């Protein structure tokens, strides 16, 4: 209805998982890059989780579009399948059997073992072709226990050197809890990479809205005010699906009012017409209230501003966790230290600047320099990373309204591929980490987003809110 009025070629905020609308911001861009890297490295078993409406299916569709022609893919969108139906669907997507054969009932008497054997033969046939196969299962939190066990068995299809089938489970947050249940312990142990999609922060919401308006072709004819975007972020909690619903209804209200400016009042009216539930308070906001140490550390695990290293270190220090491995190879535990006395940040950059010949680094954590706890947090993270074998660098950046932040950087690399391998190592140890590869220029405070490298190796945003 409003598309013609604003000059859109299509609806900018449709709820369909159109991959061209994927906004590769902090969380989604990092997930996309990590999945591409894992597929190239044949990591085996990968789990991606996120709350309802965070764009998991869109991420899957975008990933499928970017996979090369030497990779066979199977996408399962309906998790309510029997073990036999799952195997048939996989074989159908790989082109081994046809839909007509299934509909005609020609496979009715084929046993489950016959289907597994057929799949194994197909996967072995890919080896001389230097091809690979990837299975993606969406809404995996709804998979029945027998089907999950069948997936575990499929993950055992391998040669002496590599996995024959990479499996990506995509589901809601409860999937992680399901995998950690005693019945699925063997499956959970096979997971090499875990990633959790996060809601968008305020700046990412503005970029997300602008991105979708641009893709739809009408960004020049309509404008969301700053106050309107504030309301969108606050009322949606940064969840992309809720943002889409709210912005779509706000554009309709703008069309009815014959205005090209979407104001906060129009957004509030749109949200009221949708009867949206109040979003949960952000984890970072919850940390501003007094809480016991253990509770604060648990909250830090969910905070994009709290770095993975400090989280692991403090959790060991106060919550009684005995050991935090950085990879499958044992590393020394961070030394215990007294965090009671604050440590100054003065002159730290002078000896911890990135080398001039570095092109990439890993942005592990970022802390507001105005907060009293920053010195201790930075020091704890530095100790943890150095104990894990990383060289640690600092960069102070001025982000304008959010203030000055200290970035903690791990390693100095000549190319992004090497840095991505180290990111994967960190994320395997602490899945809640939002560490990401950035260019050296961006790490040192360049205002532009890091340029996209070949094969999308370089994520495009930092950790700050």
C-alpha positions as CSV (number, residue, x, y, z in Angstrom):
1,X,0.0,0.0,0.0
2,X,2.7,2.5,1.0
3,X,5.3,1.1,-1.4
4,X,4.3,3.2,-4.3
5,X,3.9,6.4,-2.2
6,X,7.5,6.1,-0.9
7,X,9.0,4.7,-4.1
8,X,9.9,1.3,-2.8
9,X,10.5,-1.6,-5.3
10,X,9.3,-4.0,-2.6
11,X,8.4,-4.0,1.1
12,X,11.4,-3.0,3.1
13,X,10.3,-4.7,6.3
14,X,8.8,-8.0,5.1
15,X,8.9,-10.9,7.6
16,X,10.0,-13.4,4.9
17,X,13.7,-14.6,5.2
18,X,15.0,-12.9,2.1
19,X,18.8,-13.2,2.2
20,X,19.5,-9.9,0.4
21,X,18.0,-8.1,3.4
22,X,20.5,-9.7,5.9
23,X,22.1,-6.9,7.8
24,X,25.7,-8.0,8.6
25,X,26.2,-6.0,11.7
26,X,28.0,-7.0,14.9
27,X,26.3,-10.2,15.8
28,X,24.9,-11.4,12.4
29,X,28.0,-10.4,10.4
30,X,30.2,-12.2,12.9
31,X,28.0,-15.3,12.7
32,X,28.0,-15.3,8.9
33,X,31.8,-15.0,8.7
34,X,32.3,-17.7,11.4
35,X,30.0,-20.1,9.6
36,X,31.8,-19.5,6.3
37,X,35.1,-20.1,8.0
38,X,33.8,-23.3,9.7
39,X,32.5,-24.7,6.4
40,X,35.8,-24.0,4.6
41,X,37.7,-25.7,7.5
42,X,35.2,-28.6,7.7
43,X,34.7,-28.1,11.4
44,X,32.1,-30.8,11.7
45,X,29.3,-29.9,14.1
46,X,28.2,-26.3,14.6
47,X,25.4,-24.8,16.7
48,X,23.9,-21.4,16.2
49,X,21.2,-20.2,18.7
50,X,19.2,-17.0,19.1
51,X,16.0,-15.7,20.6
52,X,12.8,-15.7,18.6
53,X,12.9,-13.3,15.7
54,X,16.6,-12.6,15.8
55,X,17.1,-13.6,12.1
56,X,18.3,-17.2,12.3
57,X,16.5,-18.4,9.2
58,X,17.5,-15.3,7.2
59,X,21.1,-16.1,8.2
60,X,20.7,-19.7,6.9
61,X,19.4,-18.5,3.6
62,X,22.2,-15.9,3.1
63,X,24.8,-18.6,4.0
64,X,23.3,-20.9,1.3
65,X,23.6,-18.2,-1.3
66,X,27.3,-17.8,-0.6
67,X,28.4,-21.4,-0.5
68,X,30.5,-22.4,-3.5
69,X,29.5,-24.8,-6.2
70,X,31.7,-27.6,-4.8
71,X,29.6,-27.8,-1.7
72,X,26.4,-29.8,-1.7
73,X,23.8,-28.4,0.8
74,X,20.6,-29.7,2.4
75,X,18.3,-27.4,4.3
76,X,15.7,-28.9,6.7
77,X,13.1,-26.3,7.8
78,X,10.6,-28.8,9.3
79,X,12.1,-30.4,12.4
80,X,9.0,-32.6,13.0
81,X,10.3,-35.5,11.0
82,X,10.9,-39.2,11.7
83,X,14.5,-40.5,11.3
84,X,13.6,-42.0,8.0
85,X,12.0,-38.8,6.7
86,X,15.0,-36.8,7.7
87,X,17.4,-39.1,5.8
88,X,15.1,-39.0,2.8
89,X,15.0,-35.2,2.9
90,X,18.8,-35.0,3.1
91,X,19.2,-37.4,0.1
92,X,16.6,-35.4,-1.8
93,X,18.4,-32.1,-1.3
94,X,21.7,-33.7,-2.2
95,X,20.1,-34.9,-5.5
96,X,20.5,-38.6,-4.7
97,X,16.8,-39.3,-4.8
98,X,13.9,-37.4,-6.3
99,X,10.8,-36.0,-4.8
100,X,8.8,-38.0,-7.2
101,X,10.3,-41.2,-6.0
102,X,9.3,-40.3,-2.4
103,X,5.8,-39.3,-3.4
104,X,5.3,-42.4,-5.4
105,X,6.1,-44.6,-2.4
106,X,9.1,-46.3,-4.1
107,X,11.2,-45.9,-1.0
108,X,8.5,-47.1,1.4
109,X,10.3,-50.4,2.0
110,X,13.8,-49.0,2.2
111,X,15.2,-49.4,5.7
112,X,16.9,-46.7,7.7
113,X,20.2,-48.5,7.5
114,X,19.9,-48.6,3.7
115,X,19.3,-44.8,3.6
116,X,22.4,-44.2,5.9
117,X,24.5,-46.5,3.6
118,X,23.3,-44.6,0.5
119,X,24.2,-41.3,2.1
120,X,27.6,-42.6,3.2
121,X,28.3,-43.9,-0.4
122,X,27.3,-40.4,-1.7
123,X,29.6,-38.6,0.7
124,X,32.5,-40.9,-0.1
125,X,31.9,-40.2,-3.8
126,X,32.6,-36.5,-3.1
127,X,36.2,-37.0,-2.0
128,X,37.7,-37.5,-5.5
129,X,35.7,-34.6,-6.7
130,X,37.2,-32.4,-3.9
131,X,33.6,-31.5,-3.0
132,X,31.9,-31.4,0.4
133,X,28.4,-31.6,2.0
134,X,26.7,-29.4,4.5
135,X,23.4,-30.1,6.4
136,X,21.6,-27.2,8.0
137,X,18.6,-27.9,10.3
138,X,16.5,-24.9,11.3
139,X,14.3,-24.8,14.4
140,X,16.4,-27.6,15.8
141,X,15.1,-27.1,19.3
142,X,12.0,-29.0,18.1
143,X,13.8,-32.1,16.9
144,X,12.6,-35.3,18.7
145,X,15.2,-37.1,20.8
146,X,15.5,-40.1,18.3
147,X,16.1,-37.7,15.5
148,X,18.8,-35.9,17.4
149,X,20.4,-39.3,18.1
150,X,20.3,-40.1,14.4
151,X,22.0,-36.7,13.7
152,X,24.7,-37.8,16.1
153,X,25.2,-41.0,14.2
154,X,25.5,-39.0,10.9
155,X,28.2,-36.9,12.5
156,X,30.2,-40.1,12.8
157,X,30.4,-40.4,9.0
158,X,34.1,-39.6,8.4
159,X,37.4,-40.7,7.0
160,X,40.7,-40.9,8.9
161,X,41.3,-37.3,8.1
162,X,38.1,-35.4,8.0
163,X,34.3,-35.3,8.5
164,X,32.3,-36.2,5.5
165,X,29.2,-34.3,6.5
166,X,29.2,-30.9,8.3
167,X,26.1,-30.3,10.4
168,X,24.8,-26.9,11.4
169,X,22.0,-26.9,14.0
170,X,20.1,-23.6,14.2
171,X,17.6,-23.1,16.9
172,X,16.2,-21.0,19.8
173,X,18.1,-20.4,23.0
174,X,16.7,-23.5,24.7
175,X,18.6,-25.7,22.2
176,X,21.8,-25.2,24.2
177,X,20.1,-26.5,27.3
178,X,18.7,-29.4,25.4
179,X,22.1,-30.4,24.1
180,X,23.6,-30.3,27.6
181,X,21.0,-32.8,28.9
182,X,22.4,-36.2,30.0
183,X,20.6,-37.9,27.1
184,X,22.5,-35.8,24.5
185,X,25.9,-35.7,26.1
186,X,27.6,-37.5,23.3
187,X,26.1,-35.2,20.7
188,X,27.0,-32.1,22.7
189,X,30.6,-33.2,22.9
190,X,30.8,-33.3,19.1
191,X,30.0,-29.5,18.8
192,X,33.2,-27.7,17.7
193,X,31.7,-24.2,17.4
194,X,28.8,-22.5,19.2
195,X,27.5,-19.0,18.5
196,X,24.6,-17.0,19.9
197,X,22.9,-14.3,17.9
198,X,22.3,-11.2,19.9
199,X,19.6,-8.5,19.5
200,X,20.7,-5.2,17.9
201,X,22.0,-2.3,19.9
202,X,20.8,1.3,19.3
203,X,23.3,2.1,16.6
204,X,22.8,-1.2,14.9
205,X,19.0,-0.6,14.8
206,X,19.6,2.6,13.0
207,X,21.9,0.9,10.5
208,X,19.5,-2.0,10.1
209,X,16.6,0.3,9.3
210,X,18.7,2.3,6.8
211,X,20.0,-1.0,5.2
212,X,16.5,-2.3,4.6
213,X,15.2,1.0,3.3
214,X,18.2,1.1,0.8
215,X,17.7,-2.5,-0.4
216,X,14.0,-1.8,-1.0
217,X,14.9,1.2,-3.1
218,X,13.2,4.0,-1.2
219,X,15.8,5.3,1.3
220,X,15.8,8.8,-0.3
221,X,12.1,9.4,0.0
222,X,11.5,8.6,3.7
223,X,13.4,9.3,6.9
224,X,13.2,7.9,10.4
225,X,14.0,10.6,13.0
226,X,16.6,9.9,15.7
227,X,13.8,9.9,18.3
228,X,11.8,7.4,16.2
229,X,14.8,5.1,16.0
230,X,15.3,5.4,19.8
231,X,11.7,4.2,20.2
232,X,12.1,1.4,17.8
233,X,15.1,0.2,19.7
234,X,13.5,0.5,23.1
235,X,10.1,-1.0,22.1
236,X,11.6,-3.9,20.0
237,X,14.5,-4.8,22.3
238,X,16.6,-4.9,19.2
239,X,14.9,-8.0,17.9
240,X,14.8,-7.8,14.0
241,X,11.4,-9.4,13.6
242,X,9.8,-6.9,16.0
243,X,11.7,-4.0,14.3
244,X,10.3,-5.2,11.0
245,X,6.7,-5.3,12.3
246,X,7.0,-1.9,14.0
247,X,8.7,-0.1,11.0
248,X,6.2,-1.6,8.6
249,X,3.3,-0.3,10.6
250,X,5.0,3.1,11.1
251,X,5.5,3.5,7.4
252,X,1.8,2.7,6.9
253,X,0.9,5.4,9.5
254,X,3.3,7.8,7.7
255,X,1.5,7.1,4.4
256,X,-1.8,7.8,6.0
257,X,-0.5,11.1,7.3
258,X,1.1,12.0,4.0
259,X,4.5,12.5,5.5
260,X,8.0,11.5,4.5
261,X,9.3,11.8,8.1
262,X,8.6,8.9,10.5
263,X,8.5,10.4,14.0
264,X,8.6,8.9,17.5
265,X,4.8,9.4,17.7
266,X,4.2,7.3,14.6
267,X,6.4,4.5,16.0
268,X,4.6,4.6,19.4
269,X,1.3,4.4,17.5
270,X,2.6,1.5,15.4
271,X,3.7,-0.4,18.5
272,X,0.4,0.2,20.3
273,X,-1.5,-1.2,17.3
274,X,0.6,-4.3,17.3
275,X,0.2,-4.8,21.1
276,X,3.8,-5.7,21.4
277,X,5.0,-7.1,24.8
278,X,7.5,-5.0,26.7
279,X,11.1,-6.0,25.9
280,X,13.3,-7.5,28.6
281,X,15.8,-5.2,30.2
282,X,19.2,-5.5,28.5
283,X,21.9,-7.5,30.3
284,X,24.2,-4.4,30.4
285,X,21.5,-2.3,32.1
286,X,21.0,-5.0,34.7
287,X,24.7,-4.8,35.6
288,X,24.3,-1.2,36.7
289,X,22.3,-2.3,39.8
290,X,24.0,-3.7,42.9
291,X,24.3,-7.5,42.8
292,X,26.4,-10.2,44.3
293,X,29.7,-10.9,42.5
294,X,28.5,-14.3,41.1
295,X,25.3,-12.7,39.7
296,X,27.3,-9.9,38.2
297,X,29.7,-12.3,36.5
298,X,26.7,-14.3,35.2
299,X,25.3,-11.1,33.7
300,X,28.7,-10.3,32.1
301,X,28.5,-13.5,30.2
302,X,25.6,-12.0,28.2
303,X,27.1,-8.5,27.8
304,X,28.6,-7.4,24.5
305,X,30.7,-4.7,26.4
306,X,32.2,-7.2,28.8
307,X,35.1,-9.1,27.3
308,X,35.3,-12.9,27.1
309,X,38.6,-13.1,28.9
310,X,37.6,-11.0,31.9
311,X,34.4,-13.0,32.1
312,X,36.3,-16.3,32.2
313,X,38.9,-14.9,34.6
314,X,36.4,-13.4,37.1
315,X,34.2,-16.4,36.9
316,X,37.1,-18.6,38.0
317,X,38.0,-16.1,40.7
318,X,34.6,-15.6,42.3
319,X,32.2,-18.3,41.1
320,X,34.5,-21.3,41.7
321,X,35.1,-22.5,38.2
322,X,38.3,-24.3,38.3
323,X,39.5,-24.2,34.7
324,X,38.9,-22.4,31.4
325,X,40.5,-24.0,28.4
326,X,41.2,-21.8,25.4
327,X,41.4,-24.7,23.0
328,X,41.6,-28.5,22.9
329,X,45.3,-28.1,23.7
330,X,45.8,-27.3,27.4
331,X,46.9,-23.8,28.2
332,X,48.0,-22.3,31.5
333,X,45.3,-20.9,33.7
334,X,45.3,-17.2,34.3
335,X,47.3,-16.5,37.5
336,X,45.2,-15.5,40.5
337,X,45.5,-11.9,41.5
338,X,43.9,-9.4,43.8
339,X,41.4,-7.2,41.9
340,X,40.6,-5.0,44.9
341,X,43.0,-2.3,44.0
342,X,42.3,-0.3,40.8
343,X,45.1,-0.1,38.3
344,X,45.6,3.1,36.2
345,X,45.4,3.1,32.5
346,X,47.9,5.9,32.0
347,X,50.7,5.2,29.5
348,X,49.4,1.7,28.7
349,X,48.9,2.5,25.1
350,X,52.6,3.7,24.7
351,X,53.8,0.1,25.1
352,X,50.8,-1.7,23.7
353,X,50.1,-0.1,20.4
354,X,49.6,-2.3,17.4
355,X,52.7,-2.8,15.3
356,X,52.8,-0.6,12.2
357,X,53.0,-3.6,9.8
358,X,49.8,-5.3,11.3
359,X,46.8,-5.2,8.9
360,X,44.4,-7.2,11.1
361,X,43.8,-7.9,14.8
362,X,41.1,-9.4,17.0
363,X,38.9,-7.1,18.9
364,X,38.2,-9.1,22.1
365,X,36.8,-6.5,24.5
366,X,35.9,-2.8,24.9
367,X,35.4,-0.8,28.1
368,X,34.2,2.7,28.8
369,X,37.2,4.6,30.2
370,X,35.0,6.7,32.4
371,X,34.0,3.8,34.6
372,X,36.0,3.0,37.7
373,X,36.1,-0.7,37.0
374,X,37.7,-0.4,33.6
375,X,41.3,-0.6,34.7
376,X,40.7,-3.9,36.6
377,X,38.6,-5.3,33.8
378,X,41.3,-4.5,31.2
379,X,44.1,-5.9,33.4
380,X,42.2,-9.1,34.0
381,X,41.4,-9.6,30.4
382,X,45.1,-8.9,29.5
383,X,46.3,-11.5,32.0
384,X,43.9,-14.1,30.7
385,X,44.8,-13.6,27.0
386,X,48.6,-13.5,27.7
387,X,48.3,-16.7,29.7
388,X,46.6,-18.2,26.6
389,X,49.5,-17.2,24.4
390,X,48.2,-14.0,22.8
391,X,50.0,-10.7,22.4
392,X,47.8,-8.0,23.8
393,X,47.4,-4.5,22.5
394,X,45.3,-1.5,23.5
395,X,43.6,1.3,21.5
396,X,41.7,4.2,23.0
397,X,38.9,5.5,20.7
398,X,36.4,8.4,21.0
399,X,33.0,7.3,19.9
400,X,31.3,10.6,20.3
401,X,28.1,10.3,22.4
402,X,29.0,6.9,23.9
403,X,32.2,8.5,25.1
404,X,35.8,7.2,25.1
405,X,36.4,3.4,25.1
406,X,39.5,1.3,25.6
407,X,39.7,-1.6,23.1
408,X,41.6,-4.7,24.1
409,X,43.1,-6.4,21.0
410,X,44.6,-9.9,20.7
411,X,47.4,-10.5,18.2
412,X,48.7,-8.7,15.2
413,X,48.2,-10.4,11.8
414,X,49.2,-9.9,8.2
415,X,46.0,-11.4,6.9
416,X,42.5,-12.0,8.1
417,X,42.5,-15.8,7.5
418,X,45.1,-16.4,10.3
419,X,43.2,-14.1,12.6
420,X,39.9,-15.9,12.0
421,X,41.5,-19.1,13.1
422,X,42.4,-17.6,16.4
423,X,38.9,-16.2,16.8
424,X,37.5,-19.7,16.4
425,X,39.9,-20.9,19.1
426,X,38.6,-18.2,21.5
427,X,34.9,-18.9,20.7
428,X,35.4,-22.7,21.2
429,X,36.6,-22.0,24.7
430,X,33.9,-19.3,25.5
431,X,30.9,-19.4,23.2
432,X,29.5,-16.2,24.6
433,X,32.5,-14.3,23.3
434,X,31.9,-11.7,20.7
435,X,35.6,-11.4,19.7
436,X,35.9,-10.6,16.0
437,X,38.5,-9.8,13.4
438,X,38.9,-6.1,12.4
439,X,41.4,-4.2,10.4
440,X,44.2,-2.4,12.2
441,X,42.8,1.0,11.1
442,X,39.4,0.2,12.5
443,X,40.8,-1.0,15.8
444,X,42.7,2.3,16.2
445,X,39.5,4.3,15.8
446,X,38.9,4.8,12.1
447,X,35.3,6.0,11.7
448,X,34.5,3.9,8.6
449,X,33.5,0.3,9.0
450,X,36.3,-2.2,8.2
451,X,36.3,-2.9,4.4
452,X,35.0,-6.2,3.3
453,X,37.9,-8.6,2.5
454,X,37.7,-11.4,-0.1
455,X,35.4,-14.2,0.9
456,X,33.9,-12.0,3.6
457,X,36.6,-12.8,6.1
458,X,36.5,-9.5,8.0
459,X,33.5,-8.7,10.2
460,X,32.3,-5.1,10.1
461,X,31.7,-3.7,13.5
462,X,33.1,-3.3,17.0
463,X,32.0,-4.3,20.5
464,X,30.9,-1.0,21.8
465,X,27.2,-0.1,22.2
